[in-house]
Structures are given as structure tokens and as C-alpha cells.
Amino acid sequence: MRQNCATVLALLFGAVPFGLVAVAAADSPVARIKWEKVKLVDSLNEGIDVVDVNRDGKLDVISGPQWYEAPKWTPHPVRDVGMNNKEFFENNGDHAIDLNGDGCPDVISASWFSDKVYWYENPGKEGLAEGRKWKQYPIVDGQNTCEGTLLQDLDGDRVPELIFNHWTAEKPMTIVRIRPGKNGAPPQFQKVEIGKPQTGHGIGVGDINGDKRPDIVLPGGWFEQPASDWAGKSWPFHKHNGFNMHHSSLPCLIVDVNGDGRNDIVYGKAHDYGLFWMEQGPAKDGEPTWTQHEIDKSFSQVHCLVWTDLDGDGRKEIITGKRYRAHGDGDPGAADPQCLMRFIWNPGSKTFEKDVISHGERIGSGMQIRVADLDGDKKLDLAVAGKGGTYLLFNRGPNK
């Protein structure tokens, strides 16, 4: 029966299923999920996003040089993506957003090795049908040593900001304010430097101090968003009390893990072994206090994290995995098998329980993990791009 179902799914999705995998112990209280895994392409590209590219009502996938049209995941060109060396594409993330107000999603992309950040204009229905490459336009320069970017709304105006993370402390904390165009007019971009160099590998966005405004967390501390005029003022910087998240995930998570009303920090070591959460305790002398808890140290290079509810039980989970050879041979566990994991908070034991989504199948987390209902069955699926290739993982419900 399983083989027959897999065959039907292959016909539906126009690709060969990579496999259905049952994982974890059967007696665990955690709701396991059955996954259908589809490889789109073998590629070293590590950026990905999910959006309806051609406005046909179906979610497509943008992944570096190509976009993949649902439901058969037919590849079409987006742009040329170079390689700085034999292991790294010039793309550390894809962000889909309509920048010129024409109703078609465009894409923003940066690189580890270039000082320039660009956006690429969707050519519209006719251009997409003809297979045209998307026109390239500059956003900002001077951003070399860019570890990656986030696209999140900081001020609640429903227009996200482009937030930069640099691995060097020589760069100021930089945000680009986006002012989308209308009816095809070009967008405007405002570069804002919110504070002196306090950067480092890893970043997260969320409310640390409970004032309902998103702050920006870095390895050594956090920038507090001002109550008004965030783009015109320096943001106060607070050092963490007694810890440093050296080479942490991008993004890390700012979420209330244990339900005590205070946001905690979940982060991994992006270039070593380990996934942890920092429990926020009562403030001391006006500053948060923190207690570190280990979640898992069985896999390395935990480069990005997502907080979402995959099984629909109303509880959000950590989704993460191993980024393969993030520094070539230079990291502990660089060549260990790639993996994707779920970690589900157990309020009774006050610990996380692990559910293995994939292990040893060359499916890793790359620079981004995207969560969306890709096939319209009202269950959240996953899309990942890493050095083992670009994959879609379809959520097939409880694994009984």
C-alpha cells in the first residue's frame, strides 16, 4: 500500500518521492509525522523561499538560480548565481516580496562574499512564460562579511525591514527600511545604522523586555528598540548577563519556551555541536537574567531555526537541522550526515523531546527553512536548500 501511495504522489507532484520514513519511538507521547520527501535539484545553493510566483493560486519555490512551478515543480530561470569558491554559491538567502507594487513577488538576495545586495524583478506573466531572467537592481552596498539577512517587520507597519547580520564586529548593526513602489514604480530603500559595532555571527528578532516591541539579539547582547522613531535614534545595547552565543544560529528564536510570560532565547552553535535554550529569569538591576539549558548535542552546525506547529496540536516546535560543511572542512562534524529535526516542548518534564524528520538522506537545513502548505491539504510542509540539494518535505499527517 505504501508503495502504491508513493507512486500516486510521484504522478501528482512530477518528481520521484525520496521516501516515507517513520521515526522515533512508538511509545513516545510526541505526535510523529509521516513525510513524503521530494528532491527538486542537486545544487550547492543554500537559500530558498516559498511564494506564488506566477499568481496562479499555487505556491511555488524560489531557490537561487531557479524557481520551481507547482504542482509539477517545473524549473524556470530567475538569475545567474556565481560561485566564489568550489563550495559556496553567491546566495546566502532568498526573500520573496513584491517591491514595485505590480502584484508579482520579486526576490531579495545577498551573499557572504559580495558587498552588494540586490533585488530581482519578477518579469510578470508574459516574461515568466517566456523564461526571461529577472532584472537585477541594487539595494545597498558596503555589506561584505554578511553572514545572512532576515526580512521581518520591526515597527508594525506591515512592511518588513531587511536586517543584516555580519560575522565581524567591525560592521555597525544595519537595517534597510523598505518603501515599496506602487503600480510598477521602483521601491525606495533607506539604510539605517542603529548602533555601534556590536555584531557577530548569529541574530534573532523578538521582544526581550516585554514592551511589545521587537528587539534584535546578537551573540553578545541585544539592541533595545526605542519607543518611537526607531530609524532616527541609536538603539540602546544591553550585554547578556554572563554568556555569549558565539557563532550562533541565523536566526535564533526569541520565544516563550516554558509559558512563564517571559521570552527566552533558543540558539544553536552554527559551527560546532549543540542546541540550547536560555531561560529568561527575573530582572536584576534592570537587566534580564539567564539560565542555560542543553537541548541536543548530537549534531553540529545548527545554522537556522524555525518555530512553528507542524502537527497542528496548537504547540509550536523547534525545526532545525545540520548545515553541511558550513566552513568546508573547518568545523567540528563538518562531514557528519545531514539531518532535519523537530524538538517539541514537554511541559510536564520541562524538556524538549526530539523527533527525527530526516537523517542520512542528504537533507539538511542550509541557510533557511521555509514552512508553508505547499499542496493545499491544510498541513504545513517544509522546503529546504542545502549543499545536498533542494528538497520539499510533504506533511502526510500522523505517523501511526
Buried (B, 14 or more C-beta within 10 A) or exposed (E): EEEEBBEEBBEEBBBEBBEBBEBBEEEEEBBBBBBBBBBBBEBBBBBBBBBBBBBEEBBBBBBBBBBBBBBEBEBBEBBEBEEEEEBBBBBBBBBBBBBBBBEBBBBBBBBBBBEBBBBBBBBBEEBBEEEBBBBEBEBBEEBBBBBBBBBBEBBEEEBBBBBBBBBEBEBBBBBBBBEBBEEEEEBEBEBBBBBEEBBBBBBBBBBBBEEEBBBBBBBBBBBBBBEEEBBEBEBEBBEBBEBEBBBBBBBBBBBBBBEEEBBBBBBBBBBBBBBBBBBBBEEEEEEBBBEEBEBBBBBBBBBBBBBBEBBBEEEBBBBBBBBBBBBEEEBEBBEBBBBBBBBBBEEEEEBBBBBBBBBEBBBBBBBBBBBBBBBEEEBBBBBBBBBBBBBBBBBBEEBE
